[in-house]
């Protein structure tokens, strides 16, 4: 496990290094002055620019400037937005939890729907139900997420009036933000309308989360189907059948548990896919997350926001991927090294 941990730590350090190099380089690739692009001080006078130049080491080598930039990033000094003139650390710390909340609920929906359906397809292998499930999964993965979002708003918000079409919560509820995750903040609040606010926030969350979950659910269907088929062909499953266990007993007692372990290692990759889809969905549903903010920053040419937003979002996705690797290694000893399976 030590070797496994050291390998993942080296991969993490190397990836973060590449991300910081890319983020630092963007300041020189964007139009305009690199000092303004890296600090966000658009309307600064000459005295302020001189102080910024000294702070960021503009009179030093590129390597020293990069070291100073990395030091500022890890200390929380992300600069300010070139459009709103707000500290980017405050903006990101406010918006990122909303995206995480939306993505986690979408991931839960995708797993709860996709994995059992994939298991059913594997159990009904090469039968009509298996072919139907695979066909639906292929269609669901091919449909553009923006079209699904617009159709969902048209059907469930306008025609049926089941869910709100935009926002995170109705303006009538004032909830004090503590952790940024709205549902948790509502449960921890002392509001007299706590449960009404929780119900309202949930109704705002379900529709965009379901839209985001569509494509990952189809992927989980195929992953679960493949994992179950591989498990059903293993020697210990044949041994369990030879002992006289029924097919249902083999599936429920042995196959499902081992197939789930094989799916765990893909959670990190699917979470990255979720974040990408969430960026588009946040724009459609006016969800106050970091994806919508980043897309708006691209339209507004807010170079400082683009630079830091990409760095924070990419780092967060990679951290989730690393954590999923550790979870998979904890559940499957063979992933830690050959000696654990000898």
N, C-alpha and C positions, 0 to 999 in steps of 0.2 A: 504493500500500500504506500510505502514511503517513495518508491520509485515512481509509482503512478502519480502521486501528489507533486513530486518534483517536476515531472514532465508537464503536467497541467500548469504548474506555476511558471515554468519557463515559457510555455506557449502564451500564457496570460501576459507576462512581462513583454514579450516580443510583439504581441498584437497591440498592446497599449502604446508601445513605442512607435509602431507604424501609424497608429491613429493620431498620435500627437504630432508626428512629423507631417502628416497630411493636413491636419488642422492648422499648423503653423505655416505651412506652405501656401495655404489658400489666401492668406493676407497679402502675399506678393503676387498671386495670380489674379485676384480681383482688380477691377479698374479703380483708379484713384491711388491715394497715398497709403502705403502699407501701414504706417503708424496709426492713421485714422481707422483703417480696416481692422486692425488688431485690438484697438482700444474702444472704438465706437464714438470717440469724441469728434463729432462732425463740426460743431460750431465753436470749437475751442480757439482761444486767441493764441498769439505767439508765445506768451509766457507759459500757458498751460501745455502747449505742444512741446516746448523745451523741457518742461518737467517730465512729460510722458516719454520723450526721447531718452532722457537720462534714466527713467524708471525701467524702460524696456531695453536699455543698453544699445541704442541705435548707433552709438559711436564705437561699438565693439564688433567682434566677428559674428558671423551667422551662427556659429556653434554656441557662442555665449548668449546670443539673443534667444536661441531655442531653449537653452537651459533656464534663462530667466522666465520665458513664456511657460514652460512646464511647471516651474516653481509657483507661478501665479495661478495656474489652473488648479494644481493640487492644493493650494491654499484657499481656493474658493473665489479668487479674483478673476471672474470671467469677463470683466469689462461691462460696458453698457450698450443697450440697443441703439443703433443709429437712427431708428425711427421714433421710438417712444422715449428714449433717453432714460430708461429704467435699468437698474442693475440686472444683468442676465441671470445671476444666481437666484435672485428672488423670483424672477419670471419662471425659470425652469423648475424650481422647487414647488411652485404653485401648479404648474401644468402637467408635469411628469406623473404625479400620483393619479390624476384623472385618466391618463392613458393607460397606466398600469391596471387600474380598477377595471376599465373597459376590456382590456386584453385578457385579464385573468378570468373574468366572467365568460368571455367568448371562448377561451381555452377550455373551461369547465364544460360549457355546452357542447363544444366539438368532441370532447372525450366521452361525455355521457351518451351522446348520440352515436358517434362514429364507431367506438370500440365494440359495443354489443352487436351492432349491425354487421361489423366486419367478422365477428366470431360466428354469427349466424350464417354468413356467406360461406365461411370456411367449412362449417359443419354440413352445409347443404352443397358441398363442392360439386361442380359440373351438373347441377340441376337448374331448373328454370328460375328458382328463387335466387340462386347465386348469380346467374346472368342478368337478372333484373336489377339486383343490387349494384353490380358492377356498372351497368349502363347508367343508372341514376347517379352513381358517384362520378362517372366521367362527365355527364352533363352538368352536374353541380359544380365541378371544378372548372369547367370551360366557360360558365356564364360570368360576364364581367361584374365585379363587385359594385361599381357605381350604378349599373342598371338594376341590380338586385335591390340596392338601397332606395333608388327612386321608386321602383315598383312596390317595395314594402311600405314606403310613406303613402303612396297613392292608395293602396289597399287597406292597410291596417290603421292609418292615421286619418285619411280623408274620407274614404268610403265607409269603413266600419267604426271609426272613432274609438279604437281600442287602446292605442298608445299615442303619446305625444310625438310630434314630428321633429322636435329640435330641443336642444338644451340638456342640462344635467339635472335640474330641479326647477320647480315653479318659483317665480320671484317672490311669492307671498311668504315663503319659508326662509328665515334667516338662521343659518347654522354656523356656529363658530368653528373655524377650521383648526384642527389640531394635528392630524397626521396626513391630511390631504386626501385620503380615501373617504369619499363622501358618506358611504353607508356606515363605515366605522365611526366617523365623526358624529353622525346622527345618533347612533346607539349610545355614544358616550356623552352626548349633550344633555343639558338639563331642561330642554324645551318642553313646554306643556303639550306641544303638538308633535312630539317625537315620532310616534307611530304613523301619523298622517304624513309627515315629511318622509319617513322611510318608505311608505307605500308609493308616494309620488316619485321619489328618486328611483325606486325599483322599476316603475312603469316607464320612466325615461331611459333606463338602462337596457331593458330587455330587447327592444327592437334593434338598436345598433349592434348590440352584442350578438344577436342572432344572425344579422347580416354578415358580420365579421367571421362568425363561426362556420359559415356554410362551406367555404373552400377547405379549411383545415379539417372539418368533419369528414369530407370525402377522402382526404389523405389518410386520416385515422382508420377509415373503413378498409382501405387497401393495406395499410400497415398491419392492422389487426388480423385481417384475412391471411396475409402472408405469414405472420408470426404463428397463428394457430395451425396452419397447414404444416409448417416446419416442425412444430411441437408434436403434432399427431404422427409424424413419421419417425420420431426418435425411439431408440431401443427401450427406454423405460416405460413409454406408453404401450409398446407391444408387450412388455413384461406384465404391465398392469392388466392388459386384456387377457393374457395367458392365465392369470390368477383367477379369472372368472368374473372380474368386475364388468358391469354393464357399460355401454358406451356413455350413458349419462353420468355415471359415477366417475369414469375416466376423465371426462371433460370438466366436470365441476370440481373434482378433487385434485387433479394434476395439471390438465392442459391449460386452463384459464390462468392459473397463477403463474406458470412459467411463460406463457405468451405475453402476459402483462409486463414481465420483466424486460422482454425484448422490445416492447413499445416505449418504455421509459426513456431509453437513450435518444429517441427522436423528439422528445418534448421540447428540448432547447431549440431545435431547428424549426419546429412548428411555431414556437413563441416568436421567433424572429419573423416568420411569415405573417403571424398575426399583427405584429407591430406595423409591418408594411401595409397590410390591408387596412389597419385602423387609421392610418394617415389619410386615406381617401374617404373612409367612412366618417371620420370626424368632421370633414368639410361638409359632407352631405347632411349630416344631422346636427351641425353647429355644436359639436361636442367640444368643450373647452379643454382640449388636450394639447400635448406638445406636437403631435403630428399636424394638426390644423394650423398651429402657430408657425411651424417650420415652413409649411407650404405658403402661408401668407407672407412670411419673411422672404421667401424666394421671389414672390411677385413684387414685393416692395423693395427688393434689392438691399435688404438689411444684412450686409455681409457679416457683421459681427455675430448676429443671431444664427445665421447659416453655419458659420464656422464652429461655434460652440455647441449649437444644437446637434449637428452631425456627430461631433465628438462624444457628447453625453449619451445620445441615443445608441450609437454604435457600441460604446463601452458597456452600457446597460444590457444590450442584447447579448454581448459576448459573456458577460458575467453570468447571465441566466443559463447560457449554453454550458459554461464550465460547471455550474452547480448541478445541472442535469446529468453531466458526466459523473460527478461524484455520487449522485444518488443512484445511478445505474451501477457504478462500481460497488456501492454498499450492498445492493441487492444481488448482484451477480459476481461472485468471487473470481470467475474466469476472466473478467474484464481487468482485474488488477495485475494479472501475470499468470504465466503458465504453471508456476509451482502451486498455485491455489487449486488447480484442477487436476493435479497429478495424482 
